Amino acid sequence: MKINVTVWNEGRHEKKSEKIAAVYPIGIHGAIKEALDKDDSFNVTTATLDDPRQGLPDALLNSTDVLFWWGHMAHGDVEDTLVAKIADRVRAGMGIIILHSFITYCLFSIG
């Protein structure tokens, strides 16, 4: 059975900085996906803040076993309802790998 991994990224750095876009031409999420795709045990999906439903519609979030989260400059743009859903999924057993400072915002700011 494959592990369903979702790699989420704000997707803002590579849009605002040519230097970052040069390093991550397919986004940080794309680079992480490329690395994970080398392992047959993962089914990897990518998502960004600017995607519909901020990249994590209920169906995707509810089918995610492990969420990789790259957040840095747009925490305030993430809707509180999405934060609550992510926190609920983590409490229910979804794994989460934080690649920046989202954990404090997600798990502790909603009480």
C-alpha positions in Angstrom: 0.0 0.0 0.0 1.3 3.4 -1.0 1.6 6.3 1.5 -0.3 9.3 0.2 1.9 12.4 0.6 0.9 15.9 -0.1 3.6 18.5 -0.5 2.1 22.0 0.1 4.0 25.2 -0.6 2.9 28.8 -0.5 4.4 29.1 -3.9 5.1 32.8 -3.4 8.9 32.9 -3.2 9.5 31.6 -6.7 7.0 34.1 -8.0 8.6 37.1 -6.3 12.3 36.3 -6.6 14.1 35.5 -9.8 16.9 34.0 -7.8 14.6 31.6 -6.0 12.8 30.7 -9.3 16.2 29.9 -10.8 17.0 27.5 -8.0 13.4 26.0 -7.8 12.1 26.3 -11.4 9.2 23.9 -10.5 8.8 25.3 -7.0 10.1 24.0 -3.7 7.1 21.7 -3.7 8.1 20.3 -7.1 11.6 19.7 -6.0 10.4 17.8 -2.9 8.0 15.8 -5.1 10.8 14.9 -7.5 12.8 13.5 -4.6 9.9 11.6 -3.1 8.9 10.2 -6.5 12.1 8.1 -6.5 10.5 5.9 -3.8 7.8 3.6 -5.1 6.1 3.6 -1.7 4.8 7.1 -2.1 1.9 8.6 -4.0 2.9 12.3 -4.1 0.6 15.2 -4.8 1.6 18.9 -4.8 -0.5 21.9 -3.8 0.0 25.6 -3.4 -1.7 28.4 -1.6 -3.0 29.9 -4.9 -4.6 26.7 -6.0 -8.4 26.3 -5.5 -9.3 25.9 -1.8 -5.8 27.0 -1.0 -4.5 23.8 -2.4 -6.1 21.5 0.2 -9.7 20.7 -0.6 -11.4 18.3 1.8 -11.0 15.3 -0.4 -7.3 15.8 -0.8 -6.7 16.6 2.8 -8.7 13.7 4.0 -6.8 11.3 1.8 -3.4 12.6 2.8 -1.3 10.3 5.1 1.6 12.7 5.4 1.5 16.5 4.7 4.8 18.3 4.0 4.3 22.0 4.7 6.5 24.8 3.4 5.3 28.0 4.9 7.3 31.2 5.4 5.9 34.5 4.1 2.2 34.1 3.7 0.9 32.5 6.9 -1.6 35.3 7.3 -3.1 34.3 3.9 -4.0 30.8 5.0 -7.6 30.7 6.0 -8.4 29.9 9.6 -10.8 27.2 8.5 -8.1 25.4 6.6 -5.7 25.7 9.6 -8.4 24.1 11.8 -8.9 21.3 9.3 -5.2 20.6 9.2 -4.9 20.6 12.9 -7.9 18.2 13.2 -6.3 15.8 10.7 -3.0 15.9 12.6 -4.8 15.2 15.9 -6.6 12.3 14.1 -3.3 10.7 13.0 -2.2 12.4 9.8 1.6 12.9 9.8 2.9 16.4 9.2 6.5 17.5 8.3 7.0 21.2 8.8 9.7 22.7 6.6 9.3 26.1 8.2 7.4 27.9 10.9 3.8 26.7 10.3 3.6 24.4 13.3 3.2 27.2 15.8 0.5 28.9 13.8 -1.4 25.7 13.0 -1.4 23.7 16.2 -1.3 26.3 18.9 -3.1 29.4 17.6 -6.5 27.7 17.3 -6.5 26.5 20.9 
